[in-house]
Structure formats: structure tokens, C-alpha cells
């Protein structure tokens, strides 16, 4: 529990949220190699696999919402992150 965040929602409700998320790469959204190549072109010198891991962590902390197109979602996240 030392890594958890606590927030009082109402008089008798306490929300507990994990600060960090550990994600098995097999559990996260799968990206095609072409999208990783495209991200490498957008962000020369960046470690695309580290970006992918950061994005997957962000996805987990955001509630693991269903993604119709994980590739497109990752690409847009990279573009927004780079701004």
C-alpha cells in the first residue's frame, strides 16, 4: 500500500489507486512493426520500444479502454506527447 494513492471521495468513501502499473507486454495492445517504424521516423533517435512501454503504462493507468485501432492510438499519443 505504500505505492498507492488515496483520495477521499465523500464522507465515507476512500478511493485507492495504484501509482505504478506493471504490465506484461503480452497483456497490452499489440502494435504492428510498421507503426514502430513510422514512429522511428517521427522521433529520430527515440527508443520506440520504450515509448511503446510508456504508452502501454499510460493505457493501463487510464483504465484499459477498448481500442479499435491500437496502432493509430499509439501514433496519436506519440504526436501529442512530442508537442
Steps between C-alpha positions, in 0.01 A plus 500: 500500500791746519485534120129581496329837479206571730223751437191565709201496264228571753449474875548126511654407166874468446635448147825301476697523176828332414781747432682267268378234268695191407398369163595175341564595135274213393207664687514836326381614160711349223658729243614404152865546412408753230363742759820472702695583183275802442556622855875461450473734201295749704738490796852431372727373773211403727473149642168394348473201732538726805231727353279196446549393864423854622185511286386158627551617860296814422229277348493280813481797736222643284281196560593269209237641268414297193698624199362447152836584348790470744746601225319826430452568873873452564597722207269781619631464856858535374406811299325660800783406734759657273320837491 
